[in-house]
Structures are given as structure tokens and as C-alpha cells.
Amino acid sequence: MEKRASSPHLAVIGPSQNISRYSFARFFSRHGSGLLLFMVLLAEAGVGAFVIRDVLASYGAVHDMYDGSVRGLRRVGELQYEAQETRRSTLYALTTNDGNLQVDYADQSREADRRVTQGIAEYTAQARTAEQNHLAHRLADDWKAYLKIRDDVLGLILENSPKEAVDLDLSSGVPLFDRVRQDLEEIKGFYDEQASQQLAAVDDASRRSVIKLVAALGFGLLFGSLAIWAIQKTKMRSTVQLARLQMDFVASVSHELRTPITAILSAGENVRDGMVKTREGLIEQGTIISDQANQLMELVDQVLLFAATAKGEVWHNLRTLQVSDIIDHALASTAGLLQQSAFTIEKCLEPGLPAVIGDLSVLSQCLQNLIVNAVKYSDKDRWIGLYARIDAVVGEVEINVQDRGPGIEYAEMAHIFDPFYRSPRVVTAQIHGTGLGLSIAKRGADACGGRLTVVSNIGAGCVFTLHLLVAAENLEMAPTTASGNESRS
Amino acid sequence: MRVGLRIRSLLGVGALLLGLPSNSIAQATPTSSETRGRPGQSLAIVVNKSNPIEDLPYSELRKIFLGERSHWPSGRRIAVAMMDDGHPERQTVLRQIYRMDENGYREHFIKGVFRGDVFVAPKTLSSPIVMRKFVFNAPGGIGYLRSTDVDKSVKVLRVDGRLPDDKDYKLQIDDRAVE
């Protein structure tokens, strides 16, 4: 905890508020690039699906056109050919006196006429509109009338009456066949018109598809570019921020190193220069050197510990621990500081706390950092509360470290666990620190499978809670070695 | 002598003009099993189904085949069809209706056409199938088929009141006549 605020508003971050602006901001700051890329992919997939649907619709329109108009035109073409074949074969019979050939031509004519009759029947069956129906029936009637004349002409040819056959064909056959041809032309024209309309519709659909495709590609390009730009900017900002934090860290560590070194140097010079003549004076200078050296060692230990956690190496040894052992270890390690600062510790452990999973040194260090933080930022009210309780529903033990300081401002909440982060106000107030304490504490909690959360009440202090997993073999509430309420100064 | 040669050559030209079969064609045609029925089978006289005639006296049938009748009572022109040489049916018709041999038959029609007694000679067809199709297509057509070759596309006439399956039906095919 690097920064305390005096504003009266309340800022609370805790396990009961999993979905909060704080969590979201932290989540987004960590996974923003991935989210952005996912959104780009999602948008591209949506646009792709839209374009595919459009292309499929165009294909369907083309298929309908082919099925309706093009096949219809082909069918009419076949009908026209077969009708001509019917008539042609009849006329061929006129060109010979050979009875066998005449019968053969008559056969060919009848074969062709059978195909025409079948084609007309198929067209009639597939007619959809009243106009098509009317045309189909007219064609069928005209074809029937022509066939009657054709039969008579064939009969006359076979009866050796070619002149009468020609006369009959010219007087009745030709006009009737012309009517059939006209009917077929009308049907063809109908299909032509239908095909033209459908072709125009397909053209429109294709044009729309192209526009949509261009728009989709443009949108994808723009959105992708924006996403890349945003990702780059975020990364750049993170890099710049990290560099700034590291510079601050170097400055801070240098300052922290310089202070005890200066004190050690001064004490050494005093002894060397004979400024200290009495035994009490020597003891005093020795104590200064010893204390300052200890402070230096602690600082170096913090930096090394952070470096170890940052490497991602295994720096802990998980085992079953009693909560009281963790708290006692942390209090013993900070006893000197607490006594020197005249802080009152109110310790309260719920009876029957189960064992938890963790590394004693890691969790003790975590609690130590929280206690040191509370000492560092508390004002006049020199009091720290240490509470431990079981959350049976979640299966966790919660260790609270509470102070009565000014609390943490809401704007600071998103950054207090970031390494090297130090509030500008803290820097201004010349409160010493490296910006690593809370970061190390959080990494320690995470490494042991737990969590570290904070609830801040502006003007009234804040509560850091260390959530630890209950050991599996102690889920039935194993007794603690030390329990009950205790206060000490 | 010279007159005889002229008549023979004239008969040859006339045969070509009238489409009468040559001997070589006649020998090659009757090869299918369809044309070879069992001895003693009836020969049916067939006409177009639109023809109202049901029964013909034998004498009238003979006049029709000889070309002495040119039109049906309905006014439709009569078109007689004969099969190619070598068919037992043709031999049966020549023997039982025309009462002539091949030479007599040819001579009858060539002379008849030249004299104007016969309007047109019978059409010569290659097989019973073609015969059936001819009668089916020509409303005034008349021809003959072995009774087993008859189907529903043509109408069988009674001759002297008898159908081919009836007892005492006159027109019986003798397949041995071809051999």
C-alpha cells in the first residue's frame, strides 16, 4: 500500500465484489490485446457469414433462372425441332414411290410427333401461370389439328395420291403448322422475357453482392487496422509505463540504499576520527551501523525476492500449515518494528481453524509486507488488527490485516499490486519504499493457490485479506495450535 | 421376233416404273422366322381400322386385288399392297386370289396400266411389319398378313362371311409353295 488519501468517499474492493470496475479494468489491462483480436475475429466472421449468405442467395437465383427459363427455352427448342421433324418426314414421303420408304417416313413422322405430344404434355403439367396454361392448351389443340391433316396427307401419299396430298398439305397443313410454330414462338418469347427479368434480378443481386463484399472488406481492413493500432498503442503505453516504473524503482532503491550507507559511513568516520571516546558512545555508533546494515539487508532481500518471483521459477514449497504459525511467524519477524513504532496489535483467531496449504516463509513474508505497509501509512492511530476466520462455503481461511489509516483512493486501486508502482503523493510525502511490497505479497498469495484482496474505506482505513485454501485432510476443521483473542503492544 | 423383244424390254421398263420387285430382291427378302409360319396357316385380309367394310365376298376381293375396283364405297381410294417375291403369303395370294404366277401377275398390271384398265399397280412391301404399318397409315389400304402377324393396329375382314380362324376359310398358306 503505497498511497493513502484523505478524501471522504468510500472505495471498496473485496471478494464480495468479483465483478467490479476494478476487476474489469485489471482484466482488460492484462487481456486487452487478446480481447481486441477476438472481437476483430468475431466481427470478421460475422461479415464473412453475411457475405456467404448473400453469395448463396445469388447462386440460388441463378439456379432458379436456369431451372425455369433456360431449361424452358431448351425444351421449346427441342419441341420446335421435333415439330419440324414431324412435318419434314411427311414431306419426304412425297418424294418417293417406294412403299417401304414411304412407310419408313411415316414411321419417323409418327415418332417425332409422339415426342412433340409428350413435350407439350410436360409443358402443360409444369405451367404455373394462367398465361402459360392458356398457351399450353392452345398449342395442344393446334398440334392435334395439324396431326389430323398430317395423317390424311400420309394416307393420300400411301394411297398413291400425291397431288391430293400436296393440295391438302398446302391448303390445311401449312396454315395449321404455322399456328403451331407461332404458339411455340410465343412460349419461347415468354421464356425469353422471364429469363431477361431473372437475369436483371441476378445482375442486381450480383451488383449488391459486390458492393457488400467491398464494404465488408473495407470494414474488415479498417477494423483490423484500428485493432492493430490500439494493440500497438497499449503495448507501447505498457512499455513506457514499465520503463518509467523501473526508473522510479532505481531512483527509489538508490535513495533507500544511500540513507543507511550514509548513516554507516558517518558512524564509521566518527569512530575513525576519535569523535567517540566513551564506551557508551562506541556502543551507540555500533548499534547504528548494525541497524542500518540490517535495513540494507532487508532491502536487498526484497529486491531478490521480487526477482525470484518475476522469473516464474518455483520459489515456494507447499505443505500443510497452521494459520496461527503463519501469523506468529510474521509477528515475530516484525516485532522490532512494531515495538519501535509503538503499534498495538489486536489479534483474533476463530476457534477451530483448519490447516491451510502454503509455504510458511512465503505466507509469512506476505503478512509481513502487509503489516509493514500498515505501519508505514498509518497516521496517529497506531493500531493494526489481525483476524483469521473460516469461510466454510468457499473452503477458504481468511486472514485480515486491518489498519485505521486514510484508506486508498479508488483511482489507485487498479495499480497498487503492480510492481514498482508508487503513488505520486507518497513520493511527494517522502515516504520511503520500493513499490514492491504489495506486489510481492500478491505473488506470494497466488503462488500458494490463494488470493489477496483489499477493501478500502476512505478516511477510516483499509482491510487486506489473504485467502488461503484449506488443506484437504483438514477440511473437517482441524484444531489450531493457538487460538483466541490477544492484544499486545 | 423383234416385236417380242420390244414387248419384253417394255415389260422390264414398266416393272421398274411401277416398282415391281426384281427376282434378286425377291430371293433375298423372306429370311426372317416371322415370315415362316407353320404349313396350313390362314391368311388374313386386313384393312385400315377407319374402313367401315367388315365383310367382302371372295369375288369382290379378287376384283380389288386385280385393280378392277379403284375406290371403296366410302369414296376413299383403294391402295392394294403386296409383299415381295418369295413370301409364302404372296404366293398364296397369287395362287388363290389372282390365280396367276409371278409372270402373269406382272403382265396383268403392266398391260392394265398401259391400257388404262388399272389405275395403279399394287405397292410392293418388304415384310409383314411394313405391310401392317402401311395398312395402319393408309385409310384406303388393303393387304394381307399371316393370321399370327395380325395385331390391333389393323382390321381383319371376313371373306365370304368367314374369319381366318373359321372353318372353311378359303385363304390358307402353303409354305411349301415357296420351296
Chai-1 contact restraints between the chains, C-beta under 6 A:
chainA,res_idxA,chainB,res_idxB,connection_type,confidence,min_distance_angstrom,max_distance_angstrom,comment,restraint_id
A,N97,B,G19,contact,1.0,0.0,6.0,A-B,restraint_1
A,G99,B,K123,contact,1.0,0.0,6.0,A-B,restraint_2
A,G99,B,L125,contact,1.0,0.0,6.0,A-B,restraint_3
A,N100,B,L125,contact,1.0,0.0,6.0,A-B,restraint_4
A,N100,B,S126,contact,1.0,0.0,6.0,A-B,restraint_5
A,N100,B,V130,contact,1.0,0.0,6.0,A-B,restraint_6
A,V103,B,V130,contact,1.0,0.0,6.0,A-B,restraint_7
A,V103,B,K133,contact,1.0,0.0,6.0,A-B,restraint_8
A,V103,B,F134,contact,1.0,0.0,6.0,A-B,restraint_9
A,A106,B,N137,contact,1.0,0.0,6.0,A-B,restraint_10
A,L154,B,N137,contact,1.0,0.0,6.0,A-B,restraint_11
A,G155,B,A138,contact,1.0,0.0,6.0,A-B,restraint_12
A,G155,B,P139,contact,1.0,0.0,6.0,A-B,restraint_13
A,L158,B,N137,contact,1.0,0.0,6.0,A-B,restraint_14
A,L158,B,A138,contact,1.0,0.0,6.0,A-B,restraint_15
A,E159,B,R77,contact,1.0,0.0,6.0,A-B,restraint_16
A,E159,B,A79,contact,1.0,0.0,6.0,A-B,restraint_17
A,E159,B,A138,contact,1.0,0.0,6.0,A-B,restraint_18
A,E159,B,G140,contact,1.0,0.0,6.0,A-B,restraint_19
A,N160,B,V120,contact,1.0,0.0,6.0,A-B,restraint_20
A,S161,B,R77,contact,1.0,0.0,6.0,A-B,restraint_21
